[in-house]
Amino acid sequence: MEGIDFKVVFNVDNKLFFDALMIRKNVFVDEQNVDITEEIDDYDDKAYHVVGYLLAEPICCARIYIDVNKCYWGRVAVIKKYRKKKVGNKLIEFLKEYSKKELSASEVIIEAQLHSIDFYKNNGFEIIDEEIKVISNIEHKTMKLVL
Ligand SMILES: CC(C)(COP(=O)(O)OP(=O)(O)OC[C@H]1O[C@@H](n2cnc3c(N)ncnc32)[C@H](O)[C@@H]1OP(=O)(O)O)[C@@H](O)C(=O)NCCC(=O)NCCS
């Protein structure tokens, strides 16, 4: 799919964060039954929020934050009707570029839902801990990407 316009803002006092939140609510709260009180957390306040727009429609999102000099990605989501069209791959490409060039990150950590591990492997991540972590009732493994 051509023409996704990626935008980034820092923290929550802006319209883009609400576009991200709308996607996160659809995907994580409504589809995956994550409690809304867990979906929004303290990291939102210190995160770079990324939204991909197709024309004016917000279709995918993620957040990036730095904690103790480590770069973390999370809340990676593509709205359902745009999945399996390589939007996720394009989002990851944007996150790589932004994290490396704008945030000087050399590696990225992600807590990957088990069903999405192959998606992240396709995009260069490797599992760094085989232990399954249950976060918001969803099973995850920790993965790392060298940028
Ligand atoms: C995971 C997610 C972001 C992938 O987005 P997408 O736009 O459907 O992915 P793409 O179309 O870019 O697929 C890229 C590749 O990953 C593969 N892939 C996509 N989703 C996959 C999945 N759930 N499991 C295994 N492989 C997957 C595709 O087959 C494709 O492989 P290819 O490049 O070899 O053809 C999307 O399914 C999603 O938003 N899921 C719900 C939210 C979620 O679980 N996020 C992950 C949180 S850790």
The ligand as an SDF file (V2000), in Angstrom:
LIG
                    3D

 48 50  0  0  0  0  0  0  0  0999 V2000
    0.8100   -7.5830   14.1520 C   0  0  0  0  0  0  0  0  0  0  0  0
    0.2750   -6.5350   13.1670 C   0  0  0  0  0  0  0  0  0  0  0  0
    0.7730   -5.1430   13.5780 C   0  0  0  0  0  0  0  0  0  0  0  0
    0.8120   -6.8780   11.7540 C   0  0  0  0  0  0  0  0  0  0  0  0
    0.3760   -5.8680   10.8520 O   0  0  0  0  0  0  0  0  0  0  0  0
    0.0310   -6.1980    9.3220 P   0  0  0  0  0  0  0  0  0  0  0  0
   -0.1600   -4.8860    8.6140 O   0  0  0  0  0  0  0  0  0  0  0  0
   -1.0920   -7.1580    9.2450 O   0  0  0  0  0  0  0  0  0  0  0  0
    1.3640   -6.9060    8.8340 O   0  0  0  0  0  0  0  0  0  0  0  0
    1.9480   -6.9520    7.3690 P   0  0  0  0  0  0  0  0  0  0  0  0
    0.8430   -7.0630    6.3620 O   0  0  0  0  0  0  0  0  0  0  0  0
    2.9010   -5.8010    7.1710 O   0  0  0  0  0  0  0  0  0  0  0  0
    2.7330   -8.3180    7.4280 O   0  0  0  0  0  0  0  0  0  0  0  0
    4.0970   -8.3550    7.4040 C   0  0  0  0  0  0  0  0  0  0  0  0
    4.5710   -9.7930    7.4540 C   0  0  0  0  0  0  0  0  0  0  0  0
    4.2940  -10.3720    8.7260 O   0  0  0  0  0  0  0  0  0  0  0  0
    3.3970  -11.4840    8.5830 C   0  0  0  0  0  0  0  0  0  0  0  0
    2.4060  -11.3620    9.6560 N   0  0  0  0  0  0  0  0  0  0  0  0
    1.5680  -10.3530    9.8610 C   0  0  0  0  0  0  0  0  0  0  0  0
    0.8140  -10.5710   10.9520 N   0  0  0  0  0  0  0  0  0  0  0  0
    1.2040  -11.7650   11.4160 C   0  0  0  0  0  0  0  0  0  0  0  0
    0.8090  -12.5350   12.5120 C   0  0  0  0  0  0  0  0  0  0  0  0
   -0.1430  -12.1320   13.3680 N   0  0  0  0  0  0  0  0  0  0  0  0
    1.4310  -13.7190   12.6940 N   0  0  0  0  0  0  0  0  0  0  0  0
    2.3980  -14.1350   11.8370 C   0  0  0  0  0  0  0  0  0  0  0  0
    2.8180  -13.4380   10.7800 N   0  0  0  0  0  0  0  0  0  0  0  0
    2.2250  -12.2700   10.5760 C   0  0  0  0  0  0  0  0  0  0  0  0
    2.7720  -11.3350    7.2300 C   0  0  0  0  0  0  0  0  0  0  0  0
    2.4160  -12.5960    6.7010 O   0  0  0  0  0  0  0  0  0  0  0  0
    3.8880  -10.6830    6.4290 C   0  0  0  0  0  0  0  0  0  0  0  0
    4.8650  -11.6210    6.0200 O   0  0  0  0  0  0  0  0  0  0  0  0
    5.6620  -11.4270    4.6250 P   0  0  0  0  0  0  0  0  0  0  0  0
    6.3090  -10.0630    4.6720 O   0  0  0  0  0  0  0  0  0  0  0  0
    6.6420  -12.5730    4.6170 O   0  0  0  0  0  0  0  0  0  0  0  0
    4.6180  -11.5310    3.5660 O   0  0  0  0  0  0  0  0  0  0  0  0
   -1.2780   -6.5620   13.0820 C   0  0  0  0  0  0  0  0  0  0  0  0
   -1.6800   -7.8940   12.8470 O   0  0  0  0  0  0  0  0  0  0  0  0
   -1.9860   -6.0480   14.3270 C   0  0  0  0  0  0  0  0  0  0  0  0
   -2.1690   -4.8440   14.4990 O   0  0  0  0  0  0  0  0  0  0  0  0
   -2.4350   -6.9760   15.2100 N   0  0  0  0  0  0  0  0  0  0  0  0
   -3.1960   -6.5930   16.3930 C   0  0  0  0  0  0  0  0  0  0  0  0
   -2.3540   -5.8450   17.4020 C   0  0  0  0  0  0  0  0  0  0  0  0
   -1.1760   -6.6460   17.8690 C   0  0  0  0  0  0  0  0  0  0  0  0
   -1.3090   -7.7980   18.2360 O   0  0  0  0  0  0  0  0  0  0  0  0
   -0.0070   -6.0010   17.8560 N   0  0  0  0  0  0  0  0  0  0  0  0
    1.2280   -6.6090   18.2790 C   0  0  0  0  0  0  0  0  0  0  0  0
    1.4880   -6.2140   19.6820 C   0  0  0  0  0  0  0  0  0  0  0  0
    3.0030   -6.9460   20.2670 S   0  0  0  0  0  0  0  0  0  0  0  0
  1  2  1  0
  2  3  1  0
  2  4  1  0
  2 36  1  0
  4  5  1  0
  5  6  1  0
  6  7  2  0
  6  8  1  0
  6  9  1  0
  9 10  1  0
 10 11  2  0
 10 12  1  0
 10 13  1  0
 13 14  1  0
 14 15  1  0
 15 16  1  0
 15 30  1  0
 16 17  1  0
 17 18  1  0
 17 28  1  0
 18 19  1  0
 18 27  1  0
 19 20  2  0
 20 21  1  0
 21 22  1  0
 21 27  2  0
 22 23  1  0
 22 24  2  0
 24 25  1  0
 25 26  2  0
 26 27  1  0
 28 29  1  0
 28 30  1  0
 30 31  1  0
 31 32  1  0
 32 33  2  0
 32 34  1  0
 32 35  1  0
 36 37  1  0
 36 38  1  0
 38 39  2  0
 38 40  1  0
 40 41  1  0
 41 42  1  0
 42 43  1  0
 43 44  2  0
 43 45  1  0
 45 46  1  0
 46 47  1  0
 47 48  1  0
M  END
$$$$
